């Protein structure tokens, strides 16, 4: 059993921690279910720059190496199992000095071509430096960011900064949890405990702070403990889109908290990490991420 230093306590987003906030006013919402809409303004553009001293906790990484980028296809299904578009809304954007660090195109005051703003990919980028983010570094984490991209490759939006822990004993990755993906905070974190073999079972205890329930507009928001069980159910070789044949470990996970039960399935490869993350969340929504390339 692992204590909270490996679990949910290092993902708090508030003024005491590393606030995972966009660089300009932005809304992200599901086109057919817009329950999770955030309006957050940055405190500092430096949050999103790979700067500072070199992060010593990157040195033993085998998968999440400095300056690597992991590109995922994403899909979001609402509680009715309807596939929804995830859309960037620029209607409230304001040009500022930080604009160039997160966009590769000019912003529009209105959405003229909706297809240009549907997000198709999330990019996990591994930072080489500590980024002056001492909360993450003090917890021995490698700093990562998640970025949104559309099918025309015109958007490059850093959504959040968080971390991954990787060493000889385990890999613990923070999944995207900003905006519409916030509900996955109450689901299983991508976590493997070495060595991996079929029928191996392991567990994780953690805590989720009240702030997450408030952000997600839960009734009677409160903090909660969360308990996750993992089971390595299969091991096989598979041709994966964008890659050659890979050795895959299939891991099922179930998380329980006061707010309900969620289930997840992870496909893991020892070279490329988490190939697939498939979440069935406590609100019956589904979030699916598939790795398509590593740059």
C-alpha positions in Angstrom: 0.0 0.0 0.0 1.4 3.4 -1.0 0.9 6.5 1.0 -0.5 9.8 -0.2 2.9 11.1 -1.3 2.4 9.0 -4.4 -1.3 9.7 -4.8 -3.8 12.4 -5.0 -2.4 14.9 -2.6 0.0 16.3 -5.0 -2.7 17.3 -7.5 -4.3 20.1 -5.5 -5.0 23.2 -7.6 -5.3 26.2 -5.4 -3.4 29.3 -4.4 -1.2 27.2 -2.1 -0.1 24.9 -4.8 0.7 25.1 -8.5 -2.4 26.6 -10.0 -3.0 24.9 -13.4 -4.4 27.8 -15.3 -4.7 28.9 -18.9 -2.7 31.8 -20.2 -5.8 33.7 -21.4 -9.5 33.6 -20.7 -10.7 30.4 -22.3 -13.7 28.1 -22.2 -13.5 24.4 -23.1 -16.7 22.5 -23.3 -18.3 19.5 -24.8 -20.5 20.5 -27.6 -23.4 18.4 -26.5 -22.9 18.6 -22.7 -21.4 21.9 -21.4 -21.5 21.2 -17.6 -17.8 21.9 -17.0 -16.9 25.4 -18.1 -14.0 27.3 -16.5 -12.9 30.9 -16.7 -9.4 31.2 -15.3 -6.8 33.9 -15.7 -3.0 33.2 -15.4 -0.9 34.5 -12.6 2.4 34.1 -14.5 3.3 33.1 -17.9 6.5 31.5 -16.5 4.3 28.6 -15.3 4.3 27.3 -18.8 8.0 27.7 -19.7 10.6 25.0 -19.5 13.0 27.1 -17.4 14.9 27.0 -14.1 17.5 24.5 -13.0 17.6 21.0 -14.5 15.3 18.7 -12.7 17.4 16.0 -11.0 14.3 13.7 -10.8 14.4 13.2 -14.6 17.7 11.4 -14.4 16.3 7.9 -13.8 13.4 8.2 -16.2 13.3 5.5 -18.9 10.0 6.5 -20.6 9.2 10.1 -19.8 12.5 11.6 -20.9 13.3 15.3 -21.0 11.8 17.2 -24.0 9.9 14.2 -25.2 6.3 14.7 -26.5 3.6 12.1 -26.3 0.7 12.8 -28.7 -2.7 11.3 -27.8 -6.0 11.1 -29.7 -8.9 12.0 -27.4 -12.6 11.2 -27.3 -15.2 12.3 -24.8 -18.6 10.5 -24.4 -21.3 12.0 -22.2 -23.4 10.0 -19.8 -25.7 9.0 -22.7 -22.7 7.5 -24.5 -22.8 10.2 -27.1 -19.5 11.2 -28.7 -19.0 14.9 -28.1 -16.7 17.5 -29.7 -14.4 19.3 -27.4 -14.3 22.9 -28.5 -12.1 25.9 -27.8 -14.2 29.1 -27.5 -12.2 32.3 -28.2 -15.1 34.7 -27.7 -13.6 36.2 -24.5 -9.9 36.1 -25.6 -7.8 39.1 -24.9 -4.4 39.6 -26.6 -1.6 39.9 -24.1 2.2 39.4 -24.0 1.8 35.7 -23.2 -0.2 34.9 -26.3 2.7 33.7 -28.4 3.7 31.1 -25.8 0.5 29.1 -26.2 -0.8 29.8 -29.6 0.4 29.1 -33.1 -2.3 31.2 -34.8 -4.1 34.4 -34.1 -7.2 34.4 -32.0 -10.6 35.4 -33.3 -13.2 37.4 -31.4 -15.8 34.9 -32.6 -15.7 31.4 -33.8 -16.0 31.7 -37.6 -15.2 28.1 -38.5 -16.2 25.7 -35.7 -14.3 22.8 -37.2 -11.0 24.7 -36.7 -11.6 24.8 -32.9 -12.5 21.2 -32.2 -9.7 19.6 -30.2 -8.5 16.3 -31.5 -5.3 15.7 -29.7 -3.7 16.2 -26.3 0.1 16.5 -26.2 2.0 15.5 -23.0 5.4 17.3 -23.0 8.1 16.5 -20.6 10.0 19.4 -19.1 13.8 19.2 -18.6 13.8 21.9 -15.9 12.3 22.5 -12.5 10.3 25.5 -13.8 10.5 27.0 -10.4 7.7 24.7 -9.4 8.9 23.6 -6.1 5.8 21.8 -5.0 6.3 19.2 -7.8 10.0 19.0 -7.5 10.0 18.6 -3.8 7.7 15.6 -4.4 10.3 14.2 -6.7 8.3 14.6 -9.8 9.2 15.2 -13.4 7.2 18.3 -14.6 4.9 17.8 -17.6 2.3 19.9 -19.4 -0.7 18.9 -21.4 -1.5 20.9 -24.6 -4.5 20.9 -26.9 -4.2 20.6 -30.6 -6.8 20.6 -33.4 -6.9 18.5 -36.6 -5.4 21.3 -38.6 -2.5 21.7 -36.2 -3.3 25.4 -35.8 -3.8 25.4 -32.1 -1.1 24.9 -29.4 -2.8 25.5 -26.1 -1.1 24.6 -22.9 -3.9 23.6 -20.6 -2.2 22.5 -17.4 1.1 21.8 -15.7 1.5 18.7 -13.5 3.9 15.8 -13.0 4.9 12.2 -13.4 6.9 10.0 -11.1 9.1 7.4 -12.7 11.7 5.2 -11.1 12.8 1.5 -11.0 9.8 0.6 -8.8 6.8 2.3 -10.4 5.4 4.8 -12.9 2.7 7.2 -11.7 1.3 9.6 -14.3 -1.2 12.4 -13.7 -3.8 12.2 -16.4 -5.3 15.4 -17.9 -7.7 16.9 -15.3 -8.4 20.4 -16.5 -11.7 21.7 -17.7 -14.0 18.9 -19.0 -11.4 16.3 -17.9 -11.7 17.4 -14.3 -14.0 14.5 -13.5 -11.1 12.0 -13.9 -9.8 13.4 -10.7 -12.2 10.9 -9.1 -11.0 8.1 -11.2 -7.9 5.9 -11.1 -4.5 7.5 -11.8 -2.4 5.7 -14.4 -0.1 3.7 -12.2 2.1 0.6 -12.7 4.0 -1.2 -10.0 7.0 -3.2 -11.2 7.5 -6.1 -11.9 4.4 -6.6 -14.1 2.8 -10.0 -14.6 -0.6 -11.4 -15.3 -2.9 -11.5 -12.2 -0.7 -9.1 -10.2 -2.8 -6.9 -7.9 -1.9 -3.8 -6.1 -3.6 -0.8 -4.5 -3.4 2.9 -3.9 -4.9 5.2 -1.2 -5.2 8.9 -1.6 -7.1 12.0 -0.8 -9.0 14.5 -3.0 -9.5 18.0 -1.7 -12.7 19.9 -1.4 -11.6 22.4 -4.1 -12.1 19.7 -6.8 -15.7 19.1 -5.8 -16.3 22.9 -5.9 -14.8 23.2 -9.4 -17.0 20.4 -10.6 -20.1 21.9 -9.0 -20.8 18.9 -6.8 -23.7 19.1 -4.3 -22.4 19.5 -0.7 -18.7 19.7 -1.9 -16.2 18.1 0.5 -12.9 16.4 0.6 -12.8 12.7 0.3 -10.5 9.7 0.6 -10.2 7.5 -2.5 -9.1 3.9 -2.7 -8.0 2.2 -6.0 -7.4 -1.4 -6.8 -5.3 -2.4 -9.8 -5.2 -5.8 -11.6 -2.9 -6.8 -14.5 -5.4 -8.9 -16.5 -3.4 -9.6 -19.6 -0.1 -9.4 -21.4 0.2 -9.7 -25.2 1.8 -8.3 -28.3 -0.2 -5.9 -30.5 0.3 -3.7 -33.6 -0.5 -0.2 -32.3 -1.4 2.6 -34.7 1.7 4.7 -35.3 4.0 2.1 -33.8 5.4 -1.4 -34.6 4.2 -4.4 -32.7 4.4 -3.6 -29.0 4.3 -5.6 -25.8 1.2 -4.6 -23.9 0.2 -5.0 -20.3 -3.5 -4.5 -19.8 -4.4 -3.2 -16.4 -7.9 -2.7 -15.0 -8.6 -0.3 -12.1 -11.5 0.5 -9.8 -11.7 3.6 -7.6 -14.1 4.2 -4.8 -14.8 7.4 -2.9 -17.7 9.1 -1.2 -18.8 10.4 -4.6 -19.1 7.0 -6.3 -17.2 4.3 -8.2 -15.2 4.7 -11.4 -13.5 2.2 -13.6 -10.5 2.5 -15.9 -8.4 0.4 -18.3 -4.8 1.1 -19.1 -2.6 -0.3 -21.8 1.0 0.0 -20.8 4.3 -0.5 -22.7 7.7 -0.4 -21.0 9.2 1.8 -23.7 6.4 4.2 -24.5 4.5 4.2 -21.2 0.7 4.5 -21.2 -0.5 3.6 -24.7 -4.2 3.9 -23.8 -6.2 5.4 -20.9 -9.9 4.6 -20.9 -12.0 6.1 -18.1 -15.6 5.4 -17.1 -16.2 8.1 -14.6 -18.5 8.6 -11.6 -20.9 10.7 -13.7 -21.1 7.9 -16.4 -19.1 9.9 -18.9 -16.2 8.3 -20.7 -12.8 9.7 -21.5 -10.5 7.8 -23.9 -6.9 8.7 -24.8 -4.9 6.7 -27.3 -1.2 7.4 -27.9 -0.5 7.8 -31.6 3.2 9.0 -31.7 6.1 10.0 -29.6 8.3 12.9 -30.8 
